[in-house]
Amino acid sequence: MDTINCPFCNLAPEKIIYESELSLAFYDGFPVSPGHTLIISKRHEGNYFLLTDAENADLWHCAEQIKKMLDEKYHPDGYNIGINVGADAGQSVFHVHMHLIPRYHGDVDNPRGGVRGVIPGKQKY
């Protein structure tokens, strides 16, 4: 995917809720919970493992800042953080992005296993 066809490379400025030197954040267009935020690298790169050390550090710093904002605005009880790398892992937009998903008490019957739920039947152990 080139930058012309990448929805993350063509964001409307008013959608951006946080910006740092190498990353920016905006609310997910299809949120799984209130406050679900995407944090992306400014540089167009499809593979998380190809980010520079500086980009990687900045992405995580941005996540920490967004968490503070979400704590104040939504008061979640927990978080899931996820990065899909590759189509077989569920990546659908090939621009590095981290999902920061606020979680709320009772939003699912049994949250045990958290991100292990990406493979049905493997979440509960």
Secondary structure, DSSP 8 states (H G I E B T S, - for coil): --TTT-TTTT--GGGEEEE-SSEEEEE-SS-SSTT-EEEEESS--S-GGGS-HHHHHHHHHHHHHHHHHHHHHH--SEEEEEE--SGGGT--S-S-EEEEEEE-TTSSS--TTGGGGGSTTSS--
